[in-house]
Structure formats: structure tokens, C-alpha cells
Amino acid sequence: MVNYRGVLQHRKRGKQKRSGLPWYVLAGAAIVVVMISGVFLFRSWHHDSEPTEVKPVVPEVPAVSAPVPPFRAMVYPTPQANLLASNGVGVLQPTASGRPESGGFGSVRVGRFHEGIDIAATKRDRAGRPLDQVRAVARGTVGYINRVAGNSNYGIYVALVHDDPMGPVYTLYAHLSEVASGLSIGKQIDAGTVLGTMGNTPVSIIPRTRGHLHFEIGLLSNSRFQEWFRRQRLKPDHGVYNGWNLMGINPLVVFAAYHRDPDSSFLDILKSIPQAFEMVVATSKQLDFFRRYPQLWEGDEYDGGPMVIACSENGIPLSGRNASADEKKSLARSKAIVLKADGTVLGTNGDHLVEREGRGGWRPGSHSQQWLEILTY
């Protein structure tokens, strides 16, 4: 800083005693010093007062790791502990036919496919109503709750979604008498969390003496199902957890695999399911199904044309690939053609996605149109 008082004192002394330089030279130099100092002071102040450029803080990207398999700590959905040690008698709830196998998975009922298993109650009240608590089989998130019994053949039901390394897997708990208090969509829960109480909803189709838990585990056909459903102007709307969009895997196969080895891979379980048929499907976009389960796509990346899918009896795509030139040509103007089918795997063929044609031939079945619409939407 310039000492103005010193400068003035020096000028006054100059009148009394001459220095080596004239007084006006010294005064001019002092003025120059003052001006230069002021410039520097102004520049310093101005620089400090200007807003500096704010660069966005880029957060560190956490290391990508596969989710911990949720079924590693799998539990049974009810107190019934004999699911794997029984032929179904007293463990699975039969239909009105009384046949124990009718409570199992697959084409066990006349003309239709059963996507899950019906677990019988271990205890009932005097009126025959089941009292068993229903629990989550694995860690997951509540995907959907239907609290209105008459809105679905599932009655009151809860659907969970589980973040498996292969992709999302759902479990479904149906025919409940009530949902546990505090349970809400989006809530994360652990294996063993109580979801509700076993029941016989809807009561219009299930008598209380046959009340049971319908339990499913499987894959979602299409995450855009709700868009397709609304275009049909159908009701009620259960979102993606509508039975038409759910493709079940035999729960007893899954329980057995994780009982033998808690480190089992759901992908390996899926690939152990026998292929029932192989179909060429007309499409110009990759299926949402293979985007969610990319490990099931084989060979080169999707080329934008027809594809070949190998499916389970109830239509789960077990693998997919680009169709060859000859396969595309054979499709012609059809929406789908069957390349081959295994009658032994299909058995009584409850889903009717493919049907026999002529001598040894196969064609898309009576239920294939809706299945394909949902899958390819």
C-alpha cells in the first residue's frame, strides 16, 4: 500500500531542504506508484468478485457386480414342510376331482395348464377355513397386491419380484383370505416375511374346505403387457402381474434344486426344462423377453428379422436365435410356423400352443395367437 501521509510530509520538507531531484519529479513518481498500486488492487478485487466456472461434480460409478441370488436362502411359503418328501397326498390340495396330481404343476387338469402348485393347509378352524400363514420364499420387492377377491381368479393375491442374476423372477401367492398389514407395493422384504393368510378367495369358485395357497414361480412374458392389455380395452387391470403375462416353472423343481445346493443357478434350472417345441416367429424387433433375459439369446446379435424360439410346454422361451435364410423363407406370410415339437414333453398339452397336424406334423395351436401377441408386443 502507498503511504500518502509520508508523501505529503516529504513534499513539505522539500520546501525547507532540497534533495537531489526536483520536488515535482518526486511528486510525479509518487502519483505513478499510487496509480499502479490502484490498478493491481482493482484487478485483485475484481478477480475475487467474478463468479468462477462451476463444474458439475461427477459421482463415482460404483463397481458393477451381479446381484446376490435371492433364492440362496429359500424357504417354503407355508408351514407345509413335506413338499419334496411326498407324492402330493395330504400336501397338495386336489381339485374337486380328488386326484392328488390335480394340485400339481403342468397339464394335470383336463384341457388346461396349471402354472403353479396348490399347497394344502396344515391347520383349519372348525368351519374348515385354512389358518396357515403365507410367507415370502425369498428376498424381493412387493410388485403387486390385489385386495379385491372378485377381481381375479387368483382372488386376493400378492406378487413379488426377485432380482436374480439371470433377470427378474416373480413369485405369486394366491387365494389369500387377507393380506398382512403394513405390506405395500414397492416394499423390500426378506425371505420368511409374512404376506398374509391362506384362504379360499374368490369364494365363488373355491369352497372353504378346499382353501389352499396357489403358489407360482416364473418369468414375465413382456414388461409392456399393460400397454397391450389396455389396447384390448379389458378390465380389471393388474398391470404386468396378470395371469396372462405370467409363465410358471414347476416350483418343486426349483425347491429341489436349491435344497440340494443353495448356490444353484436359476439359469441352469431354466435350461434343464425340456423343450416342448421350436417355432419360427415373424417379428421385426427384439423381444422384450430377451432384453430382460439376455443370457437366453444364442448366437449373433438380433438381425431385425424373424427369429426361432425354443419353448417349454407353457411357452417360456428357453432360447432364441436369428432364423436362417431357409427358415425365413419357410415362414412366408405366416406369423409363426412350428419347426418341431416333442409329443412326449407336451403330454396332454394343456396349453395348446401347438397342435398336431397330419402325419407327424405340428402347427400353432388354438391358444397361440394371444400368447404370441403378448410375447411380441
Stockholm file with secondary structure:
# STOCKHOLM 1.0

chainA/1-377         MVNYRGVLQHRKRGKQKRSGLPWYVLAGAAIVVVMISGVFLFRSWHHDSEPTEVKPVVPEVPAVSAPVPPFRAMVYPTPQANLLASNGVGVLQPTASGRPESGGFGSVRVGRFHEGIDIAATKRDRAGRPLDQVRAVARGTVGYINRVAGNSNYGIYVALVHDDPMGPVYTLYAHLSEVASGLSIGKQIDAGTVLGTMGNTPVSIIPRTRGHLHFEIGLLSNSRFQEWFRRQRLKPDHGVYNGWNLMGINPLVVFAAYHRDPDSSFLDILKSIPQAFEMVVATSKQLDFFRRYPQLWEGDEYDGGPMVIACSENGIPLSGRNASADEKKSLARSKAIVLKADGTVLGTNGDHLVEREGRGGWRPGSHSQQWLEILTY
#=GR chainA/1-377 SS CCCHHHHHHHHHHHHHSCCSSCHHHHHHHHHHHHHHHHHHHHHHHHHHHSCCCCCCCCCCCCCCCCCCCGGGGCCCSSSCCCTTSSSSTTTBCCCTTCCGGGGSSEEEETTEEECSEEEECSCBCTTSCBCCEEECSSSEEEEEEECCGGGCTTCEEEEEEEEETTEEEEEEEEEEEEECTTCCTTCEECTTCEEEEEBCCSTTTSCGGGCEEEEEEEEESCTTHHHHHHHTTCSSCCGGGSGGGEEECCHHHHHHHHHHCTTCCHHHHHHTSCCCEEEEECCSSCCHHHHHSGGGBCSSCCCSSCEEEEECTTCCEEEEEECCHHHHHHHTTCSEEEEEECHHHHTTCTTCSEEEETTTEEEECTTHHHHHHHHHC
#=GC SS_cons         CCCHHHHHHHHHHHHHSCCSSCHHHHHHHHHHHHHHHHHHHHHHHHHHHSCCCCCCCCCCCCCCCCCCCGGGGCCCSSSCCCTTSSSSTTTBCCCTTCCGGGGSSEEEETTEEECSEEEECSCBCTTSCBCCEEECSSSEEEEEEECCGGGCTTCEEEEEEEEETTEEEEEEEEEEEEECTTCCTTCEECTTCEEEEEBCCSTTTSCGGGCEEEEEEEEESCTTHHHHHHHTTCSSCCGGGSGGGEEECCHHHHHHHHHHCTTCCHHHHHHTSCCCEEEEECCSSCCHHHHHSGGGBCSSCCCSSCEEEEECTTCCEEEEEECCHHHHHHHTTCSEEEEEECHHHHTTCTTCSEEEETTTEEEECTTHHHHHHHHHC
//
